[in-house]
């Protein structure tokens, strides 16, 4: 049986990673790009666990065999369908009985695959150990009031080969009370860590990175201390844009793509309830309630920016120790061009080559 360590997994050029854990395990955290081909359903895994607890290992193994046996042909056929051009890697939680059995079944069928030693548990231990050691030691941090389009600026600069860490994308959250609109539930810590590790791999070799100014917690995920320390000591570029442009930017991000969805109104209402609890000015509060009732999202966002988000922003920037440079831009495209010019002035060049594996 071929076995591979997590360290060597990242040396494979085109790994096809098959995660055979149950769907609930896979949802809780997975290797980016892994394909879930579960050996057991969530209910079956729960049943086997109960048997193991009350009747012992032998009885649990017997029940597992009864459940798996009828599935073997379809399971192998599914895995074979994913085995195109690349090295096949099978893993479960700890690299134990489940992955061992599947790799053995595959060998009987003439399909040779690696078994990941230690499974997902070893992968997670590895990335948490490695993340602090592979963060570039220089950061360029983008600041700006809500709605200036910092994330869009990052994406535009990434297209021009600058080394980017898009932490909001990794967290599945835009970093505000309304941050999950259109994005589902947001990513948990395990998923965030995996995507951060992958993002750091992609910019490996660069001596700096571009990132947005974010609070330590983004949705459900928390940034590592080492990353926060480097950001706080980095160079800061503050993007300024007109209020009207910021309102339009937020309309295009939060309203236009989703306003006709059946869940949209209740989601906005639920999030606004959180905001209203923090608004002490009665006149502002009444305006927000009125615009919310009218579904006048343009005026609602304008009031939120002026009286809720903007007053909170300047306090957050005080944590950053490095020098600040101001940029005045009409829109995110204009901002990206001016940020790029400032980066050139500061001798930060685009990354010539992107490394994907360690």
PATIVO-734492 format. One line per 8 residues: number of its first residue (from 0); for each residue x, y, z of C-alpha. Coordinates in steps of 0.5 Angstrom, whole numbers. Layout:
BEGIN
NUM) X,Y,Z; ...
END
This chain:
BEGIN
0) 0,0,0; 3,7,-2; 3,12,4; 4,19,4; 6,24,9; 2,31,9; 9,35,8; 10,30,2
8) 3,32,0; 4,39,-2; 10,36,-7; 5,33,-11; 4,37,-18; -4,35,-19; -6,31,-13; -13,29,-13
16) -15,29,-6; -21,24,-4; -24,25,3; -28,19,5; -31,22,12; -38,23,13; -41,29,10; -42,33,17
24) -34,32,18; -33,34,11; -37,41,12; -34,42,19; -27,43,15; -23,40,9; -17,40,5; -18,46,0
32) -20,42,-7; -22,36,-4; -28,32,-6; -32,28,-1; -34,21,-3; -37,19,4; -36,12,6; -41,13,11
40) -47,17,11; -48,22,18; -53,17,20; -49,11,19; -43,14,22; -47,16,28; -50,9,29; -43,6,29
48) -41,10,34; -46,8,39; -45,1,37; -37,2,39; -39,5,45; -44,0,48; -42,-6,45; -34,-5,43
56) -30,-5,37; -31,-12,34; -39,-11,34; -38,-4,31; -33,-7,25; -38,-12,24; -44,-7,23; -39,-2,19
64) -38,-8,14; -45,-10,13; -46,-2,11; -40,-1,7; -41,-8,3; -47,-6,-2; -44,0,-3; -37,-2,-5
72) -38,-2,-13; -41,5,-13; -36,8,-9; -30,5,-13; -34,7,-19; -35,14,-16; -27,15,-14; -25,12,-21
80) -29,18,-24; -25,23,-21; -18,20,-22; -16,23,-29; -10,26,-29; -6,27,-23; -4,23,-16; -10,20,-13
88) -10,21,-5; -15,18,0; -16,20,7; -21,20,13; -20,23,20; -14,20,23; -12,16,17; -14,9,20
96) -19,4,18; -23,8,13; -18,10,9; -14,4,9; -20,0,7; -22,4,1; -15,4,-1; -15,-4,-1
104) -21,-4,-5; -18,1,-10; -12,-4,-11; -16,-10,-12; -20,-6,-17; -13,-4,-21; -13,3,-18; -7,5,-14
112) -8,11,-9; -4,14,-4; -6,14,3; -5,20,7; -2,18,14; -5,21,20; -11,24,15; -15,30,16
120) -12,31,23; -5,31,21; -6,36,16; -10,41,21; -4,40,25; 1,41,20; -2,48,17; -3,51,24
128) 4,49,25; 7,52,19; 2,58,18; 6,63,23; 13,61,19; 11,63,12; 7,69,13; 11,75,9
136) 14,79,14; 12,86,11; 5,88,10; 1,93,6; -5,94,9; -11,98,5; -16,102,10; -22,106,8
144) -29,107,10; -34,102,9; -36,102,1; -30,105,-2; -29,98,-5; -22,95,-1; -24,88,-3; -25,90,-10
152) -18,94,-10; -15,87,-8; -18,83,-13; -16,88,-19; -9,88,-16; -9,81,-16; -10,80,-23; -4,85,-24
160) 0,79,-20; 1,83,-14; 1,78,-7; -6,79,-4; -9,76,2; -17,76,1; -18,75,9; -26,76,8
168) -26,71,2; -23,66,6; -28,68,12; -34,67,7; -36,74,11; -35,81,9; -33,84,16; -39,87,18
176) -46,86,21; -49,85,14; -43,81,12; -46,74,10; -51,77,6; -51,73,-1; -45,69,2; -49,63,6
184) -47,62,14; -40,64,13; -34,60,14; -32,56,21; -25,57,24; -22,50,20; -24,53,13; -21,59,15
192) -15,57,17; -14,52,11; -16,57,6; -11,62,9; -5,57,9; -7,56,1; -7,63,0; 0,64,4
200) 2,58,-1; 0,62,-7; 4,68,-5; 10,64,-2; 17,67,-5; 14,74,-4; 17,79,1; 11,82,3
208) 3,82,2; -3,86,1; -9,86,6; -15,89,8; -15,92,15; -20,88,19; -21,87,26; -18,80,29
216) -25,77,28; -28,76,21; -35,73,22; -34,66,25; -26,66,24; -20,69,28; -14,71,25; -8,69,28
224) -4,73,32; 3,73,28; -1,75,22; -4,81,26; 2,83,29; 5,84,22; -1,88,19; 0,93,25
232) 7,94,24; 6,95,16; 5,100,11; -2,103,11; -5,106,5; -12,110,7; -17,110,1; -22,116,1
240) -28,116,-4; -34,121,-4; -40,119,0; -45,118,-6; -40,113,-9; -39,109,-3; -47,108,-3; -47,106,-10
248) -42,101,-9; -45,98,-3; -52,98,-7; -48,94,-12; -45,89,-7; -51,88,-2; -58,90,-6; -58,89,-13
256) -55,82,-13; -60,79,-8; -66,84,-7; -71,79,-11; -69,73,-7; -74,71,-2; -70,71,4; -67,78,3
264) -72,82,7; -72,78,13; -64,78,13; -64,85,12; -69,86,18; -65,81,22; -59,85,21; -62,92,22
272) -65,90,29; -57,89,31; -55,95,29; -61,99,32; -60,96,39; -53,100,38; -56,107,35; -58,112,41
280) -60,118,37; -67,117,37; -68,122,30; -63,117,27; -66,111,29; -73,113,27; -70,115,20; -67,108,19
288) -74,105,21; -77,109,16; -73,108,10; -73,100,12; -80,100,12; -80,104,5; -75,99,3; -71,105,1
296) -64,102,1; -60,108,-2; -62,112,4; -62,107,9; -54,106,7; -53,113,7; -55,114,14; -52,108,16
304) -45,110,13; -46,117,16; -48,115,23; -46,108,25; -40,106,21; -36,112,19; -36,114,27; -33,107,29
312) -28,107,23; -22,112,26; -22,109,32; -20,102,29; -14,105,25; -11,107,32; -8,100,33; -4,101,26
320) 3,103,28; 6,104,21; 6,110,16; 0,112,13; -1,115,6; -8,118,3; -11,116,-3; -17,120,-6
328) -20,116,-11; -27,116,-15; -28,109,-15; -25,102,-14; -22,102,-21; -19,109,-20; -17,107,-13; -13,101,-15
336) -9,105,-20; -7,110,-15; -5,104,-10; -1,101,-15; 3,108,-17; 4,108,-9; 6,101,-9; 11,103,-14
344) 14,109,-11; 15,105,-5; 19,100,-9; 13,94,-8; 13,90,-15; 8,85,-17; 10,78,-16; 13,75,-22
352) 12,68,-21; 6,65,-16; 8,58,-12; 2,54,-11; 6,48,-7; 11,48,-2
END
